[in-house]
Amino acid sequence: MNAAVAAVARFQKAFDAKDVDAVMAAMTPDCVFEDTSPPDGRRHVGADAVRAVWEGLFRATPEGEFATEELIAAADRVVVRWRYRWADGHVRGVDVFRVEDGLVAEKLAYVKG
């Protein structure tokens, strides 16, 4: 497993556990997350802004669960195709991660539909 895949695996394990502290420990202090809000997603920059997004998501969908369908890695980039399920629905999408020094520096999220 290359270093970028290992970093994303740590992030995903923490995310699946809904452990915001561990999620943020897997990200750089200047991390960037672009969510899937229409039309082009919202950009959240820095640990405080990104933490607030995760806290809100975990609160809104406590039963939510990600399932990885495919993972593709190249150098410092990892692409994950996923399905997210919650109590009354699901969505499929793709995340494009960029890793720096063993931490997730950027997570760009895209969804179908």
N, CA, C and O atoms as CSV, one atom per row, in Angstrom:
chain,resi,resn,atom,element,x,y,z
A,1,MET,N,N,0.854,-1.175,0.000
A,1,MET,CA,C,0.000,0.000,0.000
A,1,MET,C,C,0.900,1.237,0.000
A,1,MET,O,O,1.792,1.366,0.838
A,2,ASN,N,N,0.655,2.143,-0.947
A,2,ASN,CA,C,1.494,3.340,-0.967
A,2,ASN,C,C,1.053,4.326,0.121
A,2,ASN,O,O,-0.004,4.159,0.730
A,3,ALA,N,N,1.865,5.341,0.353
A,3,ALA,CA,C,1.630,6.280,1.461
A,3,ALA,C,C,0.317,7.043,1.298
A,3,ALA,O,O,-0.373,7.299,2.285
A,4,ALA,N,N,-0.035,7.407,0.073
A,4,ALA,CA,C,-1.280,8.143,-0.146
A,4,ALA,C,C,-2.486,7.265,0.178
A,4,ALA,O,O,-3.440,7.723,0.807
A,5,VAL,N,N,-2.442,6.011,-0.248
A,5,VAL,CA,C,-3.541,5.086,0.046
A,5,VAL,C,C,-3.647,4.874,1.554
A,5,VAL,O,O,-4.752,4.842,2.096
A,6,ALA,N,N,-2.523,4.731,2.231
A,6,ALA,CA,C,-2.531,4.553,3.688
A,6,ALA,C,C,-3.146,5.769,4.381
A,6,ALA,O,O,-3.904,5.615,5.338
A,7,ALA,N,N,-2.829,6.967,3.911
A,7,ALA,CA,C,-3.384,8.189,4.503
A,7,ALA,C,C,-4.895,8.247,4.316
A,7,ALA,O,O,-5.626,8.596,5.243
A,8,VAL,N,N,-5.362,7.908,3.125
A,8,VAL,CA,C,-6.800,7.915,2.858
A,8,VAL,C,C,-7.490,6.818,3.670
A,8,VAL,O,O,-8.601,7.022,4.159
A,9,ALA,N,N,-6.855,5.675,3.817
A,9,ALA,CA,C,-7.432,4.590,4.625
A,9,ALA,C,C,-7.604,5.037,6.076
A,9,ALA,O,O,-8.626,4.738,6.694
A,10,ARG,N,N,-6.615,5.751,6.630
A,10,ARG,CA,C,-6.736,6.285,8.001
A,10,ARG,C,C,-7.907,7.266,8.094
A,10,ARG,O,O,-8.700,7.223,9.035
A,11,PHE,N,N,-7.994,8.146,7.100
A,11,PHE,CA,C,-9.088,9.112,7.054
A,11,PHE,C,C,-10.433,8.388,7.016
A,11,PHE,O,O,-11.337,8.709,7.788
A,12,GLN,N,N,-10.562,7.412,6.117
A,12,GLN,CA,C,-11.840,6.718,5.961
A,12,GLN,C,C,-12.224,5.929,7.209
A,12,GLN,O,O,-13.398,5.885,7.578
A,13,LYS,N,N,-11.250,5.311,7.854
A,13,LYS,CA,C,-11.535,4.565,9.087
A,13,LYS,C,C,-12.089,5.507,10.153
A,13,LYS,O,O,-13.067,5.179,10.825
A,14,ALA,N,N,-11.471,6.669,10.306
A,14,ALA,CA,C,-11.947,7.662,11.273
A,14,ALA,C,C,-13.321,8.191,10.876
A,14,ALA,O,O,-14.189,8.386,11.726
A,15,PHE,N,N,-13.510,8.420,9.580
A,15,PHE,CA,C,-14.781,8.928,9.076
A,15,PHE,C,C,-15.889,7.920,9.353
A,15,PHE,O,O,-16.963,8.289,9.826
A,16,ASP,N,N,-15.629,6.643,9.057
A,16,ASP,CA,C,-16.627,5.596,9.295
A,16,ASP,C,C,-16.989,5.494,10.772
A,16,ASP,O,O,-18.124,5.161,11.113
A,17,ALA,N,N,-16.032,5.780,11.645
A,17,ALA,CA,C,-16.278,5.752,13.093
A,17,ALA,C,C,-16.942,7.043,13.578
A,17,ALA,O,O,-17.312,7.156,14.747
A,18,LYS,N,N,-17.089,8.010,12.675
A,18,LYS,CA,C,-17.639,9.332,13.002
A,18,LYS,C,C,-16.852,10.000,14.136
A,18,LYS,O,O,-17.415,10.664,15.006
A,19,ASP,N,N,-15.544,9.803,14.093
A,19,ASP,CA,C,-14.621,10.347,15.091
A,19,ASP,C,C,-13.989,11.613,14.512
A,19,ASP,O,O,-12.966,11.555,13.829
A,20,VAL,N,N,-14.608,12.747,14.793
A,20,VAL,CA,C,-14.168,14.008,14.190
A,20,VAL,C,C,-12.716,14.319,14.542
A,20,VAL,O,O,-11.969,14.799,13.690
A,21,ASP,N,N,-12.307,14.058,15.773
A,21,ASP,CA,C,-10.916,14.328,16.153
A,21,ASP,C,C,-9.951,13.497,15.315
A,21,ASP,O,O,-8.931,14.010,14.853
A,22,ALA,N,N,-10.263,12.224,15.116
A,22,ALA,CA,C,-9.395,11.357,14.313
A,22,ALA,C,C,-9.433,11.747,12.839
A,22,ALA,O,O,-8.412,11.677,12.155
A,23,VAL,N,N,-10.602,12.158,12.343
A,23,VAL,CA,C,-10.694,12.633,10.953
A,23,VAL,C,C,-9.765,13.824,10.772
A,23,VAL,O,O,-8.994,13.876,9.815
A,24,MET,N,N,-9.839,14.778,11.691
A,24,MET,CA,C,-9.022,15.979,11.561
A,24,MET,C,C,-7.543,15.679,11.769
A,24,MET,O,O,-6.694,16.356,11.189
A,25,ALA,N,N,-7.220,14.683,12.582
A,25,ALA,CA,C,-5.818,14.285,12.764
A,25,ALA,C,C,-5.259,13.663,11.495
A,25,ALA,O,O,-4.043,13.599,11.318
A,26,ALA,N,N,-6.139,13.204,10.610
A,26,ALA,CA,C,-5.722,12.613,9.340
A,26,ALA,C,C,-5.615,13.657,8.230
A,26,ALA,O,O,-5.272,13.325,7.096
A,27,MET,N,N,-5.911,14.933,8.557
A,27,MET,CA,C,-5.896,16.008,7.563
A,27,MET,C,C,-4.864,17.069,7.945
A,27,MET,O,O,-4.535,17.229,9.121
A,28,THR,N,N,-4.363,17.785,6.956
A,28,THR,CA,C,-3.413,18.863,7.206
A,28,THR,C,C,-4.135,20.050,7.859
A,28,THR,O,O,-5.346,20.194,7.696
A,29,PRO,N,N,-3.405,20.901,8.596
A,29,PRO,CA,C,-4.033,22.075,9.217
A,29,PRO,C,C,-4.659,23.028,8.194
A,29,PRO,O,O,-5.634,23.714,8.499
A,30,ASP,N,N,-4.104,23.070,6.993
A,30,ASP,CA,C,-4.631,23.960,5.955
A,30,ASP,C,C,-5.468,23.192,4.929
A,30,ASP,O,O,-5.544,23.585,3.765
A,31,CYS,N,N,-6.091,22.104,5.363
A,31,CYS,CA,C,-6.848,21.230,4.465
A,31,CYS,C,C,-7.962,21.982,3.745
A,31,CYS,O,O,-8.432,23.032,4.182
A,32,VAL,N,N,-8.362,21.392,2.621
A,32,VAL,CA,C,-9.451,21.919,1.807
A,32,VAL,C,C,-10.448,20.790,1.573
A,32,VAL,O,O,-10.064,19.670,1.237
A,33,PHE,N,N,-11.730,21.094,1.752
A,33,PHE,CA,C,-12.793,20.153,1.413
A,33,PHE,C,C,-13.790,20.888,0.545
A,33,PHE,O,O,-14.315,21.930,0.937
A,34,GLU,N,N,-14.055,20.349,-0.634
A,34,GLU,CA,C,-15.115,20.870,-1.493
A,34,GLU,C,C,-16.256,19.879,-1.431
A,34,GLU,O,O,-16.121,18.731,-1.856
A,35,ASP,N,N,-17.404,20.337,-0.887
A,35,ASP,CA,C,-18.545,19.445,-0.724
A,35,ASP,C,C,-19.348,19.336,-2.017
A,35,ASP,O,O,-18.939,19.854,-3.056
A,36,THR,N,N,-20.478,18.666,-1.946
A,36,THR,CA,C,-21.257,18.374,-3.151
A,36,THR,C,C,-22.456,19.296,-3.322
A,36,THR,O,O,-23.344,19.000,-4.122
A,37,SER,N,N,-22.504,20.398,-2.596
A,37,SER,CA,C,-23.628,21.323,-2.716
A,37,SER,C,C,-23.737,21.846,-4.143
A,37,SER,O,O,-22.730,22.220,-4.743
A,38,PRO,N,N,-24.969,21.877,-4.701
A,38,PRO,CA,C,-25.142,22.410,-6.053
A,38,PRO,C,C,-24.863,23.908,-6.081
A,38,PRO,O,O,-25.019,24.559,-5.048
A,39,PRO,N,N,-24.464,24.478,-7.193
A,39,PRO,CA,C,-24.211,23.753,-8.438
A,39,PRO,C,C,-22.785,23.211,-8.538
A,39,PRO,O,O,-22.554,22.220,-9.231
A,40,ASP,N,N,-21.831,23.839,-7.862
A,40,ASP,CA,C,-20.424,23.450,-8.032
A,40,ASP,C,C,-19.734,23.065,-6.731
A,40,ASP,O,O,-18.509,22.942,-6.699
A,41,GLY,N,N,-20.482,22.875,-5.675
A,41,GLY,CA,C,-19.887,22.540,-4.386
A,41,GLY,C,C,-19.434,23.781,-3.652
A,41,GLY,O,O,-19.147,24.817,-4.252
A,42,ARG,N,N,-19.378,23.651,-2.341
A,42,ARG,CA,C,-18.880,24.735,-1.490
A,42,ARG,C,C,-17.470,24.378,-1.061
A,42,ARG,O,O,-17.177,23.213,-0.792
A,43,ARG,N,N,-16.603,25.362,-0.996
A,43,ARG,CA,C,-15.197,25.163,-0.628
A,43,ARG,C,C,-15.005,25.556,0.835
A,43,ARG,O,O,-15.334,26.672,1.236
A,44,HIS,N,N,-14.471,24.628,1.623
A,44,HIS,CA,C,-14.189,24.851,3.040
A,44,HIS,C,C,-12.677,24.763,3.207
A,44,HIS,O,O,-12.070,23.753,2.851
A,45,VAL,N,N,-12.070,25.809,3.744
A,45,VAL,CA,C,-10.610,25.888,3.831
A,45,VAL,C,C,-10.187,26.013,5.288
A,45,VAL,O,O,-10.704,26.846,6.032
A,46,GLY,N,N,-9.239,25.172,5.677
A,46,GLY,CA,C,-8.696,25.202,7.029
A,46,GLY,C,C,-9.396,24.221,7.951
A,46,GLY,O,O,-10.560,23.872,7.753
A,47,ALA,N,N,-8.665,23.788,8.958
A,47,ALA,CA,C,-9.153,22.746,9.861
A,47,ALA,C,C,-10.458,23.131,10.560
A,47,ALA,O,O,-11.342,22.285,10.695
A,48,ASP,N,N,-10.603,24.367,11.002
A,48,ASP,CA,C,-11.823,24.764,11.714
A,48,ASP,C,C,-13.046,24.669,10.810
A,48,ASP,O,O,-14.087,24.156,11.222
A,49,ALA,N,N,-12.924,25.158,9.586
A,49,ALA,CA,C,-14.047,25.126,8.645
A,49,ALA,C,C,-14.405,23.695,8.262
A,49,ALA,O,O,-15.583,23.343,8.194
A,50,VAL,N,N,-13.395,22.875,8.014
A,50,VAL,CA,C,-13.642,21.490,7.610
A,50,VAL,C,C,-14.228,20.703,8.786
A,50,VAL,O,O,-15.152,19.912,8.596
A,51,ARG,N,N,-13.708,20.909,9.984
A,51,ARG,CA,C,-14.249,20.240,11.179
A,51,ARG,C,C,-15.745,20.532,11.325
A,51,ARG,O,O,-16.527,19.628,11.617
A,52,ALA,N,N,-16.140,21.777,11.125
A,52,ALA,CA,C,-17.550,22.154,11.261
A,52,ALA,C,C,-18.429,21.378,10.280
A,52,ALA,O,O,-19.550,20.998,10.617
A,53,VAL,N,N,-17.925,21.145,9.076
A,53,VAL,CA,C,-18.688,20.371,8.089
A,53,VAL,C,C,-18.886,18.944,8.579
A,53,VAL,O,O,-20.002,18.426,8.552
A,54,TRP,N,N,-17.801,18.303,9.030
A,54,TRP,CA,C,-17.914,16.906,9.493
A,54,TRP,C,C,-18.857,16.820,10.689
A,54,TRP,O,O,-19.688,15.914,10.754
A,55,GLU,N,N,-18.741,17.745,11.633
A,55,GLU,CA,C,-19.624,17.719,12.800
A,55,GLU,C,C,-21.086,17.825,12.374
A,55,GLU,O,O,-21.942,17.113,12.898
A,56,GLY,N,N,-21.368,18.708,11.430
A,56,GLY,CA,C,-22.736,18.864,10.936
A,56,GLY,C,C,-23.242,17.627,10.216
A,56,GLY,O,O,-24.387,17.219,10.411
A,57,LEU,N,N,-22.401,17.030,9.389
A,57,LEU,CA,C,-22.796,15.822,8.657
A,57,LEU,C,C,-23.080,14.673,9.615
A,57,LEU,O,O,-24.098,13.994,9.486
A,58,PHE,N,N,-22.195,14.454,10.566
A,58,PHE,CA,C,-22.372,13.344,11.506
A,58,PHE,C,C,-23.606,13.551,12.387
A,58,PHE,O,O,-24.277,12.587,12.754
A,59,ARG,N,N,-23.903,14.806,12.724
A,59,ARG,CA,C,-25.110,15.112,13.503
A,59,ARG,C,C,-26.368,14.862,12.675
A,59,ARG,O,O,-27.343,14.298,13.171
A,60,ALA,N,N,-26.341,15.286,11.409
A,60,ALA,CA,C,-27.518,15.189,10.541
A,60,ALA,C,C,-27.822,13.760,10.108
A,60,ALA,O,O,-28.984,13.410,9.899
A,61,THR,N,N,-26.794,12.936,9.971
A,61,THR,CA,C,-26.990,11.556,9.504
A,61,THR,C,C,-26.209,10.593,10.397
A,61,THR,O,O,-25.227,9.997,9.953
A,62,PRO,N,N,-26.639,10.435,11.657
A,62,PRO,CA,C,-25.882,9.576,12.573
A,62,PRO,C,C,-25.816,8.122,12.122
A,62,PRO,O,O,-24.898,7.392,12.494
A,63,GLU,N,N,-26.791,7.707,11.320
A,63,GLU,CA,C,-26.796,6.334,10.824
A,63,GLU,C,C,-26.082,6.209,9.477
A,63,GLU,O,O,-25.979,5.108,8.936
A,64,GLY,N,N,-25.592,7.314,8.934
A,64,GLY,CA,C,-24.953,7.313,7.619
A,64,GLY,C,C,-23.745,6.397,7.564
A,64,GLY,O,O,-23.002,6.257,8.535
A,65,GLU,N,N,-23.565,5.773,6.400
A,65,GLU,CA,C,-22.463,4.825,6.249
A,65,GLU,C,C,-21.923,4.862,4.819
A,65,GLU,O,O,-22.681,4.745,3.856
A,66,PHE,N,N,-20.600,5.026,4.693
A,66,PHE,CA,C,-19.935,4.990,3.398
A,66,PHE,C,C,-19.487,3.576,3.087
A,66,PHE,O,O,-19.038,2.846,3.971
A,67,ALA,N,N,-19.611,3.196,1.828
A,67,ALA,CA,C,-19.053,1.928,1.354
A,67,ALA,C,C,-18.178,2.245,0.146
A,67,ALA,O,O,-18.647,2.839,-0.825
A,68,THR,N,N,-16.925,1.855,0.205
A,68,THR,CA,C,-16.013,2.065,-0.913
A,68,THR,C,C,-16.302,1.031,-1.990
A,68,THR,O,O,-16.341,-0.168,-1.716
A,69,GLU,N,N,-16.504,1.502,-3.220
A,69,GLU,CA,C,-16.748,0.609,-4.347
A,69,GLU,C,C,-15.487,0.386,-5.171
A,69,GLU,O,O,-15.307,-0.675,-5.767
A,70,GLU,N,N,-14.615,1.391,-5.202
A,70,GLU,CA,C,-13.377,1.280,-5.978
A,70,GLU,C,C,-12.401,2.339,-5.489
A,70,GLU,O,O,-12.800,3.420,-5.058
A,71,LEU,N,N,-11.126,2.014,-5.564
A,71,LEU,CA,C,-10.077,2.946,-5.158
A,71,LEU,C,C,-8.969,2.893,-6.203
A,71,LEU,O,O,-8.502,1.817,-6.576
A,72,ILE,N,N,-8.558,4.064,-6.668
A,72,ILE,CA,C,-7.491,4.175,-7.667
A,72,ILE,C,C,-6.469,5.168,-7.131
A,72,ILE,O,O,-6.831,6.260,-6.695
A,73,ALA,N,N,-5.200,4.794,-7.162
A,73,ALA,CA,C,-4.147,5.662,-6.622
A,73,ALA,C,C,-3.069,5.922,-7.660
A,73,ALA,O,O,-2.720,5.046,-8.451
A,74,ALA,N,N,-2.551,7.137,-7.643
A,74,ALA,CA,C,-1.417,7.524,-8.487
A,74,ALA,C,C,-0.648,8.617,-7.757
A,74,ALA,O,O,-1.154,9.722,-7.559
A,75,ALA,N,N,0.568,8.299,-7.362
A,75,ALA,CA,C,1.442,9.248,-6.650
A,75,ALA,C,C,0.734,9.789,-5.410
A,75,ALA,O,O,0.397,9.019,-4.511
A,76,ASP,N,N,0.500,11.119,-5.348
A,76,ASP,CA,C,-0.107,11.718,-4.156
A,76,ASP,C,C,-1.622,11.857,-4.262
A,76,ASP,O,O,-2.241,12.529,-3.437
A,77,ARG,N,N,-2.220,11.231,-5.266
A,77,ARG,CA,C,-3.670,11.326,-5.492
A,77,ARG,C,C,-4.327,9.966,-5.287
A,77,ARG,O,O,-3.776,8.925,-5.644
A,78,VAL,N,N,-5.515,10.008,-4.704
A,78,VAL,CA,C,-6.322,8.802,-4.540
A,78,VAL,C,C,-7.750,9.163,-4.929
A,78,VAL,O,O,-8.296,10.166,-4.467
A,79,VAL,N,N,-8.349,8.340,-5.782
A,79,VAL,CA,C,-9.740,8.513,-6.183
A,79,VAL,C,C,-10.537,7.360,-5.580
A,79,VAL,O,O,-10.179,6.193,-5.740
A,80,VAL,N,N,-11.607,7.700,-4.894
A,80,VAL,CA,C,-12.454,6.693,-4.260
A,80,VAL,C,C,-13.871,6.834,-4.804
A,80,VAL,O,O,-14.489,7.894,-4.699
A,81,ARG,N,N,-14.380,5.740,-5.392
A,81,ARG,CA,C,-15.791,5.693,-5.799
A,81,ARG,C,C,-16.548,5.073,-4.635
A,81,ARG,O,O,-16.140,4.032,-4.119
A,82,TRP,N,N,-17.650,5.700,-4.209
A,82,TRP,CA,C,-18.322,5.290,-2.987
A,82,TRP,C,C,-19.839,5.357,-3.107
A,82,TRP,O,O,-20.391,5.922,-4.051
A,83,ARG,N,N,-20.489,4.760,-2.116
A,83,ARG,CA,C,-21.938,4.871,-1.927
A,83,ARG,C,C,-22.153,5.265,-0.466
A,83,ARG,O,O,-21.596,4.638,0.435
A,84,TYR,N,N,-22.953,6.294,-0.234
A,84,TYR,CA,C,-23.273,6.735,1.123
A,84,TYR,C,C,-24.745,6.440,1.374
A,84,TYR,O,O,-25.612,6.910,0.637
A,85,ARG,N,N,-25.024,5.664,2.411
A,85,ARG,CA,C,-26.397,5.302,2.778
A,85,ARG,C,C,-26.759,5.958,4.106
A,85,ARG,O,O,-25.927,6.086,5.004
A,86,TRP,N,N,-28.015,6.367,4.205
A,86,TRP,CA,C,-28.559,6.865,5.457
A,86,TRP,C,C,-29.963,6.289,5.587
A,86,TRP,O,O,-30.376,5.500,4.737
A,87,ALA,N,N,-30.704,6.656,6.619
A,87,ALA,CA,C,-31.974,6.005,6.952
A,87,ALA,C,C,-32.945,5.907,5.780
A,87,ALA,O,O,-33.570,4.865,5.586
A,88,ASP,N,N,-33.081,6.970,5.000
A,88,ASP,CA,C,-34.104,6.942,3.952
A,88,ASP,C,C,-33.549,7.179,2.548
A,88,ASP,O,O,-34.256,7.701,1.686
A,89,GLY,N,N,-32.301,6.803,2.312
A,89,GLY,CA,C,-31.787,6.963,0.956
A,89,GLY,C,C,-30.309,6.671,0.833
A,89,GLY,O,O,-29.654,6.214,1.769
A,90,HIS,N,N,-29.811,6.950,-0.351
A,90,HIS,CA,C,-28.377,6.792,-0.604
A,90,HIS,C,C,-27.984,7.687,-1.777
A,90,HIS,O,O,-28.831,8.180,-2.522
A,91,VAL,N,N,-26.695,7.877,-1.914
A,91,VAL,CA,C,-26.135,8.618,-3.036
A,91,VAL,C,C,-24.807,7.962,-3.389
A,91,VAL,O,O,-24.113,7.428,-2.524
A,92,ARG,N,N,-24.465,8.011,-4.674
A,92,ARG,CA,C,-23.168,7.496,-5.112
A,92,ARG,C,C,-22.320,8.668,-5.558
A,92,ARG,O,O,-22.834,9.675,-6.044
A,93,GLY,N,N,-21.008,8.527,-5.386
A,93,GLY,CA,C,-20.131,9.615,-5.767
A,93,GLY,C,C,-18.679,9.209,-5.841
A,93,GLY,O,O,-18.325,8.034,-5.742
A,94,VAL,N,N,-17.858,10.212,-6.017
A,94,VAL,CA,C,-16.410,10.039,-6.140
A,94,VAL,C,C,-15.742,11.134,-5.320
A,94,VAL,O,O,-16.173,12.287,-5.338
A,95,ASP,N,N,-14.692,10.764,-4.605
A,95,ASP,CA,C,-13.839,11.728,-3.917
A,95,ASP,C,C,-12.463,11.686,-4.557
A,95,ASP,O,O,-11.934,10.614,-4.852
A,96,VAL,N,N,-11.895,12.852,-4.767
A,96,VAL,CA,C,-10.521,12.962,-5.248
A,96,VAL,C,C,-9.710,13.550,-4.093
A,96,VAL,O,O,-9.913,14.697,-3.693
A,97,PHE,N,N,-8.795,12.746,-3.569
A,97,PHE,CA,C,-7.951,13.146,-2.445
A,97,PHE,C,C,-6.564,13.531,-2.945
A,97,PHE,O,O,-6.044,12.939,-3.890
A,98,ARG,N,N,-5.972,14.534,-2.295
A,98,ARG,CA,C,-4.554,14.842,-2.481
A,98,ARG,C,C,-3.903,14.724,-1.115
A,98,ARG,O,O,-4.400,15.267,-0.128
A,99,VAL,N,N,-2.787,14.011,-1.067
A,99,VAL,CA,C,-2.106,13.729,0.192
A,99,VAL,C,C,-0.762,14.446,0.226
A,99,VAL,O,O,-0.025,14.456,-0.760
A,100,GLU,N,N,-0.452,15.048,1.377
A,100,GLU,CA,C,0.849,15.699,1.620
A,100,GLU,C,C,1.412,15.173,2.932
A,100,GLU,O,O,0.737,15.208,3.961
A,101,ASP,N,N,2.629,14.693,2.899
A,101,ASP,CA,C,3.315,14.251,4.122
A,101,ASP,C,C,2.462,13.300,4.961
A,101,ASP,O,O,2.435,13.397,6.188
A,102,GLY,N,N,1.769,12.386,4.293
A,102,GLY,CA,C,0.996,11.371,4.995
A,102,GLY,C,C,-0.349,11.824,5.531
A,102,GLY,O,O,-0.993,11.093,6.284
A,103,LEU,N,N,-0.786,13.032,5.150
A,103,LEU,CA,C,-2.071,13.560,5.603
A,103,LEU,C,C,-2.903,14.009,4.410
A,103,LEU,O,O,-2.360,14.418,3.384
A,104,VAL,N,N,-4.217,13.931,4.548
A,104,VAL,CA,C,-5.115,14.404,3.501
A,104,VAL,C,C,-5.069,15.932,3.489
A,104,VAL,O,O,-5.397,16.581,4.482
A,105,ALA,N,N,-4.662,16.493,2.361
A,105,ALA,CA,C,-4.590,17.947,2.210
A,105,ALA,C,C,-5.821,18.493,1.495
A,105,ALA,O,O,-6.216,19.641,1.697
A,106,GLU,N,N,-6.419,17.649,0.656
A,106,GLU,CA,C,-7.545,18.111,-0.150
A,106,GLU,C,C,-8.481,16.940,-0.407
A,106,GLU,O,O,-8.046,15.828,-0.705
A,107,LYS,N,N,-9.782,17.214,-0.286
A,107,LYS,CA,C,-10.811,16.216,-0.589
A,107,LYS,C,C,-11.868,16.920,-1.412
A,107,LYS,O,O,-12.592,17.780,-0.911
A,108,LEU,N,N,-11.951,16.552,-2.672
A,108,LEU,CA,C,-12.934,17.130,-3.575
A,108,LEU,C,C,-14.004,16.074,-3.817
A,108,LEU,O,O,-13.694,14.988,-4.307
A,109,ALA,N,N,-15.256,16.372,-3.483
A,109,ALA,CA,C,-16.337,15.392,-3.551
A,109,ALA,C,C,-17.291,15.714,-4.699
A,109,ALA,O,O,-17.622,16.873,-4.948
A,110,TYR,N,N,-17.723,14.662,-5.390
A,110,TYR,CA,C,-18.655,14.769,-6.511
A,110,TYR,C,C,-19.717,13.693,-6.352
A,110,TYR,O,O,-19.404,12.580,-5.927
A,111,VAL,N,N,-20.985,14.006,-6.689
A,111,VAL,CA,C,-22.053,13.013,-6.606
A,111,VAL,C,C,-22.812,12.920,-7.921
A,111,VAL,O,O,-22.798,13.838,-8.741
A,112,LYS,N,N,-23.476,11.784,-8.095
A,112,LYS,CA,C,-24.337,11.579,-9.257
A,112,LYS,C,C,-25.678,12.249,-8.997
A,112,LYS,O,O,-26.200,12.236,-7.882
A,113,GLY,N,N,-26.216,12.831,-10.056
A,113,GLY,CA,C,-27.584,13.325,-10.003
A,113,GLY,C,C,-27.762,14.612,-9.324
A,113,GLY,O,O,-28.883,15.111,-9.229
